[in-house]
Amino acid sequence: MNDYQFEWENKNKLYQQETNSIKNVLSGMVNTLKFKEKFGEISIFEAWEKTLGENVLRRTEKLQIKDRKIYVKIESAALKNELLMNKTTILFNLNQFAGEDLVDDIILL
């Protein structure tokens, strides 16, 4: 092993340690400051649009998350019925998109 390769490996290890340290610090801050829940809510809002599509989004009048439940006001009775029939699949897809279990129920208003 030459000196250059040794130097590069040491710099690479140092970079990985710094990256891990920054990641740990940021993760700790997010958890301590209770931002994790808000980030999760934002990802659920985004997931609603991405997983259900433009047509459902246009007919969604209000979307709110509280106590691990999504409260959704839908303007179309037919769409509301369709969403009710597919509630389990929708919940699975929303949580899958978010990368963790953030919501347990959908309440259609």
HUJOBEL-V390988 format. One record per residue. N is the residue number from 1. PHI is phi in whole degrees, -180 to 180 (none if undefined). PSI is psi in whole degrees, 0 to 359 (none if undefined). D_LAST is the distance of its C-alpha to the last C-alpha in Angstrom with 2 decimals. Layout:
N	PHI	PSI	D_LAST
N	PHI	PSI	D_LAST
This chain:
1	none	129	68.10
2	-88	171	69.06
3	-63	322	68.27
4	-64	314	65.73
5	-64	318	63.67
6	-62	316	63.83
7	-63	316	62.70
8	-63	317	59.79
9	-63	320	58.62
10	-66	318	58.80
11	-64	319	56.81
12	-63	318	54.19
13	-64	317	53.90
14	-62	317	53.67
15	-61	316	50.92
16	-64	320	48.92
17	-65	317	49.43
18	-64	318	48.30
19	-64	315	45.20
20	-63	320	44.29
21	-64	315	44.99
22	-63	317	42.76
23	-61	316	39.96
24	-65	318	40.38
25	-63	313	40.50
26	-65	319	37.32
27	-62	317	35.49
28	-63	318	36.77
29	-63	315	35.67
30	-60	315	32.13
31	-69	318	31.88
32	-67	319	33.70
33	-88	7	31.81
34	65	25	28.35
35	-77	340	27.58
36	-58	317	26.71
37	-62	317	23.16
38	-66	319	22.62
39	-62	321	24.25
40	-63	318	22.00
41	-62	317	18.84
42	-62	319	20.49
43	-69	329	21.33
44	-69	320	17.78
45	-60	316	16.73
46	-65	320	19.78
47	-64	324	19.15
48	-57	314	15.77
49	-68	313	17.86
50	-71	320	20.91
51	-85	331	19.69
52	-101	342	17.15
53	93	173	19.17
54	-63	318	19.37
55	-63	316	17.64
56	-68	319	14.28
57	-60	318	14.80
58	-65	330	15.53
59	-93	359	12.34
60	-87	114	10.26
61	-86	325	9.77
62	-150	141	9.03
63	-138	122	9.86
64	-140	145	10.95
65	-117	130	12.99
66	-154	132	14.07
67	53	46	16.22
68	62	22	16.17
69	-124	143	12.42
70	-101	124	10.31
71	-102	122	6.97
72	-128	127	5.81
73	-102	118	4.58
74	-113	136	6.60
75	-81	339	8.97
76	-105	124	10.56
77	-65	322	10.00
78	-64	316	12.88
79	-66	320	11.73
80	-59	317	8.44
81	-64	318	11.08
82	-63	318	13.46
83	-65	321	11.49
84	-61	318	10.93
85	-68	334	14.68
86	-109	22	15.65
87	-57	315	13.70
88	-62	316	17.10
89	-66	319	18.74
90	-63	314	16.13
91	-60	316	16.40
92	-59	313	20.14
93	-65	321	20.38
94	-64	313	18.50
95	-66	324	20.74
96	-64	316	23.70
97	-62	319	23.29
98	-72	338	23.10
99	88	4	26.16
100	-164	163	25.02
101	-78	105	22.43
102	-110	334	20.00
103	-130	146	16.69
104	-111	339	16.41
105	-152	155	12.86
106	-119	125	9.62
107	-109	116	6.41
108	-95	127	3.79
109	-104	none	0.00
